[in-house]
Amino acid sequence: MSNSISVDDATFAKVALLARAWDVTPGEAVRRLVEHFQQPAPATRPTASTDERVAVHALYGGVRVEGEYDPVTQSLTVTEGPALGHYRTPSGAASAVLQAVKPHVKPNRNGWSFWTITETGRLLQTLRRP
């Protein structure tokens, strides 16, 4: 059974571009888009109360490092492992861990993708405020 829908030229051009990118027909591109939006929405990110710290960890160079993230100040405290201490940012804490574990490696790291939320296994960036 073949049905059709009418769209304006600009919309068809966008669908055709997407179809080319996916190497499918325009109809298949529309089907994929519709299926995508039929899927349940992802769970909303957890919200922490103002005094609730979030347990995080990182694995680097075979070493597990434990920490606590403060969602209010967006700071991170390394509680177990190398580089113990409080850092103003997750990236500062990540850099300190790298320097402690492998001093010969340039210690620049994005802390939001370095630390993992221990309870969920998701990256810390899922809690990052815009």
C-alpha positions as CSV (number, residue, x, y, z in Angstrom):
1,M,0.0,0.0,0.0
2,S,1.4,3.3,-1.0
3,N,0.3,6.6,0.5
4,S,1.7,10.0,0.0
5,I,2.0,13.2,1.8
6,S,2.6,16.7,0.5
7,V,5.3,19.0,1.8
8,D,6.6,22.3,0.7
9,D,9.8,22.4,-1.4
10,A,12.0,23.5,1.4
11,T,10.9,20.7,3.7
12,F,11.3,18.1,0.9
13,A,14.9,19.4,0.3
14,K,15.7,18.9,4.0
15,V,14.2,15.3,3.9
16,A,16.1,14.6,0.7
17,L,19.4,15.8,2.2
18,L,18.8,13.6,5.3
19,A,18.0,10.7,3.0
20,R,21.2,11.2,1.1
21,A,23.2,11.3,4.4
22,W,21.6,8.1,5.5
23,D,21.8,6.5,2.0
24,V,18.1,5.7,2.1
25,T,15.0,6.9,0.2
26,P,13.2,10.1,1.4
27,G,10.3,7.9,2.5
28,E,12.7,5.7,4.6
29,A,14.2,8.9,6.2
30,V,10.7,10.1,7.2
31,R,9.9,6.6,8.7
32,R,13.2,6.7,10.7
33,L,12.4,10.2,12.0
34,V,8.8,9.2,13.0
35,E,10.2,6.1,14.8
36,H,12.7,8.2,16.6
37,F,10.1,10.4,18.0
38,Q,7.8,7.5,19.0
39,Q,10.5,6.2,21.4
40,P,10.0,7.2,25.1
41,A,11.7,10.3,26.2
42,P,14.9,9.7,28.2
43,A,14.6,10.0,31.9
44,T,15.1,13.5,33.2
45,R,18.4,14.1,34.9
46,P,18.4,13.6,38.6
47,T,18.3,16.7,40.7
48,A,20.2,16.9,43.9
49,S,19.1,18.8,46.9
50,T,21.2,21.8,47.9
51,D,23.2,19.8,50.5
52,E,23.5,16.5,48.7
53,R,26.8,15.4,47.4
54,V,27.1,12.9,44.5
55,A,29.5,10.0,44.8
56,V,31.8,9.9,41.7
57,H,34.8,7.9,40.6
58,A,37.3,7.7,37.8
59,L,39.5,5.0,36.5
60,Y,42.8,6.1,35.1
61,G,46.0,4.2,34.5
62,G,44.5,1.2,36.3
63,V,43.9,3.3,39.4
64,R,40.4,3.9,40.8
65,V,39.9,7.3,42.3
66,E,36.8,8.1,44.5
67,G,35.3,11.5,44.9
68,E,32.3,13.6,45.8
69,Y,30.7,16.2,43.5
70,D,28.9,19.2,45.0
71,P,26.1,20.2,42.6
72,V,25.7,23.6,44.3
73,T,29.3,24.8,43.9
74,Q,30.1,22.4,41.0
75,S,33.3,21.6,42.9
76,L,34.8,18.1,43.4
77,T,36.6,16.5,46.3
78,V,38.9,13.5,45.8
79,T,38.2,11.3,48.8
80,E,40.2,8.2,48.0
81,G,43.2,7.6,45.8
82,P,45.9,9.9,44.4
83,A,45.4,13.7,44.5
84,L,43.3,13.8,47.7
85,G,41.8,17.2,48.2
86,H,39.1,19.7,47.2
87,Y,39.1,21.2,43.8
88,R,37.0,24.1,42.4
89,T,36.1,22.2,39.3
90,P,35.8,18.6,38.1
91,S,38.4,19.4,35.5
92,G,40.8,20.7,38.2
93,A,40.4,17.4,40.1
94,A,40.8,15.4,36.9
95,S,44.1,17.2,36.0
96,A,45.4,16.6,39.6
97,V,44.6,12.9,39.3
98,L,46.4,12.6,35.9
99,Q,49.4,14.5,37.3
100,A,49.6,12.2,40.3
101,V,49.1,8.9,38.4
102,K,51.1,9.7,35.2
103,P,53.2,12.8,35.8
104,H,54.8,12.6,32.3
105,V,51.3,13.0,30.6
106,K,49.9,16.4,29.9
107,P,47.3,16.8,32.6
108,N,44.6,18.6,30.6
109,R,41.2,16.8,30.8
110,N,37.6,17.7,30.7
111,G,36.5,16.7,34.2
112,W,32.8,16.5,33.2
113,S,33.6,13.5,31.0
114,F,36.4,12.1,33.2
115,W,34.3,11.5,36.3
116,T,31.5,8.8,36.5
117,I,28.5,9.0,38.8
118,T,29.0,5.9,40.9
119,E,25.3,5.2,41.5
120,T,24.3,5.3,37.9
121,G,27.4,4.7,35.8
122,R,26.7,7.8,33.8
123,L,29.2,10.6,33.1
124,L,29.2,13.6,35.5
125,Q,28.3,15.8,32.5
126,T,24.7,14.6,32.9
127,L,24.5,16.7,36.0
128,R,26.1,19.8,34.5
129,R,24.0,22.9,34.7
130,P,23.7,24.9,31.5
